[in-house]
Amino acid sequence: MVKMDYSNYVILNFDLGIRGEYDSLYIFLDTYKAKDCGNSNCFFEYNFHGTDLDYDDKFKQLKDDLEDKISISKNDRIYVIVHNEAGKPRGKFLFGQRKTPIWDGYAPKVDVDTLPF
């Protein structure tokens, strides 16, 4: 069995809102021949520079490259997953942060009442 090397693969999720600079992002993604993975999701191979790169090195290189090519606004969100040399993934928001998901509140909540009365 051939062992796959995932160290240069990036999974990217984006939410640029209605005023986002999609054209610049699409040029970036097309340059790297990104493959569609559903709405606002893709993966591509990225040529990271250097050797013995840790996750933070890879996050920084991607963030710097994206900032150079795309005008990011305060509400834009870009989340990426990169892999270390062993193929173990780790994700991080390069821009923006988590929001409360639209499905929050659909499942019944279990109240844990620890008060004695």
C-alpha positions in Angstrom: 0.0 0.0 0.0 1.3 3.4 -1.0 1.5 6.0 1.8 0.0 9.3 0.8 1.9 12.5 1.6 -0.7 15.1 2.7 1.9 17.6 4.0 1.2 20.1 1.2 -2.5 19.8 1.0 -4.8 22.5 2.3 -8.5 22.4 3.0 -10.0 25.9 2.9 -13.4 27.2 3.9 -14.4 30.7 3.2 -17.2 33.1 4.1 -16.7 36.6 2.6 -20.3 37.7 3.0 -22.2 39.6 0.3 -19.5 42.3 -0.2 -16.5 40.0 -0.2 -13.7 40.1 -2.8 -14.6 36.8 -4.3 -12.9 37.4 -7.7 -9.5 37.7 -6.1 -10.1 34.6 -3.9 -11.2 32.7 -7.0 -8.1 33.7 -8.9 -6.0 32.4 -5.9 -7.9 29.2 -5.8 -7.8 28.7 -9.6 -4.1 29.3 -9.6 -3.7 26.4 -7.2 -6.2 24.2 -9.1 -8.4 24.0 -6.0 -11.0 21.2 -6.1 -14.6 22.0 -5.1 -15.9 20.3 -1.9 -19.3 21.9 -1.7 -20.4 25.5 -0.9 -17.4 27.6 0.1 -15.2 24.6 0.6 -12.2 23.3 -1.4 -8.8 21.6 -1.2 -5.6 22.2 -3.1 -1.9 21.5 -3.0 0.2 24.4 -1.8 3.9 24.8 -2.2 5.0 25.7 1.3 8.5 27.2 1.5 11.1 25.7 3.8 11.7 22.4 5.6 10.6 21.1 9.0 7.6 23.4 9.0 5.2 23.2 11.9 1.5 24.1 11.7 2.1 27.7 12.6 4.7 28.1 9.8 2.2 26.8 7.3 -0.7 29.0 8.7 1.6 32.1 8.5 2.6 31.4 4.9 -1.0 30.9 3.8 -2.2 34.0 5.6 0.6 36.2 4.2 -0.1 34.9 0.7 -3.8 35.4 1.0 -3.4 38.9 2.4 -1.1 39.8 -0.5 -3.7 38.8 -3.0 -7.1 39.5 -1.4 -8.5 42.5 0.4 -9.8 41.1 3.7 -12.5 43.0 5.5 -13.3 42.7 9.3 -16.2 40.3 8.8 -14.5 37.9 6.3 -13.8 34.4 7.6 -11.3 32.0 6.1 -10.6 28.7 7.9 -7.9 26.3 6.8 -6.7 22.8 7.7 -3.1 21.9 7.1 -1.2 18.7 7.7 2.1 18.0 9.4 4.7 15.6 7.8 2.9 12.6 9.4 -0.4 13.7 7.8 -2.0 14.8 11.0 -4.4 17.7 10.3 -4.9 20.9 12.3 -7.3 23.7 11.5 -7.3 27.5 12.3 -9.1 30.6 11.3 -6.7 32.7 9.4 -9.2 35.5 9.3 -12.3 35.9 11.5 -13.6 33.6 14.1 -16.3 31.1 14.9 -19.9 32.3 15.1 -22.9 30.7 16.7 -24.1 28.1 14.2 -27.5 28.4 12.7 -28.4 25.0 14.1 -27.8 26.0 17.7 -30.9 25.3 19.8 -32.4 22.6 17.6 -31.4 19.7 19.8 -33.0 19.3 23.3 -30.8 20.6 26.1 -30.2 18.6 29.2 -30.2 20.8 32.3 -27.8 19.6 34.9 -29.1 20.9 38.2 -26.5 20.5 40.8 -28.2 22.6 43.5 -29.4 20.6 46.5 -32.8 22.4 46.7 
